């Protein structure tokens, strides 16, 4: 059986006590990763969290390394288990 998974949707992003909290909708059993980049140039993305398992609801992850970057872009992507 093949699991049909919708692309992840970011539902919220906030700065809280120097940490970025990124929330996104997941599907139960799907696997996700979060990447960041300081530019939007192709090939400039770095994986900061991998192997996040979806639970069928909203998952919130935090990135604790934001003090060193004047700006940062985030994306959530599907991965293979």
Secondary structure, DSSP 4 states (H G I P E B T S, - for coil): -PPP-PPPEEEEEEEETTEEEEEEE--TT-EEEEEEESS--TT--EEEEEEEEP-SSEEEEEE---TT-S--EEEEEEE--
